[in-house]
């Protein structure tokens, strides 16, 4: 059975910031509120890679849907 792959919170944040998907403050608020599933080992926070892929895919679909709603002249 394949174990899920994890990356550190700063790596996850960099991935999301590069795609203009979330700010640093919002990212850490979402972790604190449990909106972003994570594992904490000591002071380190780890996020599943497949979760980040899901966020990126959903955001891309949302952007695509918004672009289709805009009137074209």
N, C-alpha and C positions, 0 to 999 in steps of 0.2 A: 504494500500500500504506500502511495506517495504521500509524504508529509508536506504540508503547506510551507512555502518559503516566506520568510519574513525579512523586512528591512527596518533599519532604525527610523525613528520619528524624523530626525533631520533629513534623512535621505528621502523619505516619503514626502515631506514638506517641499523639498527642492523639486521633486517630480511634479507635484501639483502646482507650485508657483510658476514653474517654467511654462505650464499650459494655461496660466492665468485663471486657475480654477478656485483658488482659495488664498486668503492672506494668512500670515503667521498667527496672528491673534485668533482668528476664527478657527484655524486648524487645532490649536491647543485647547480652545474652549470646547470644541467638538470632542476631543479626547477626554477632557475632564468630565463632560456631561454624558459620556458613553455613546455618543453618536457615531464615533469612529471606533470600531472594535480594535482592541489592542491587547498586548501582553506587557506587563511591567515586571522587569527583573531588576531589583534594586532600584537605581535611579534611571535606568535605561528603559525606553518605551519602544516596542516593536509592533509594526503594522504588517498585515498579510499583503503580499504582492497582488494576489488575485482580487482583493478588495479594491486596491488602487486601480486595477484594470477595469473593474466594474464601474467605478466612479467616472473614469475617463470615457468609457463607452456610453454611459448614460448622459454625460455632459455633451458629448458629440451628437447624440440623437436629439437632445434638447435644442442645441444650436441649429441643427439641420431643420427641425420643425419650425423654429422661430423664423428662419430665413425663408421658408416656404410660405409663411403667413404674410410676409412683407409684400406690399403691392409693387409690381414691376411696371416701370414706365418706359 
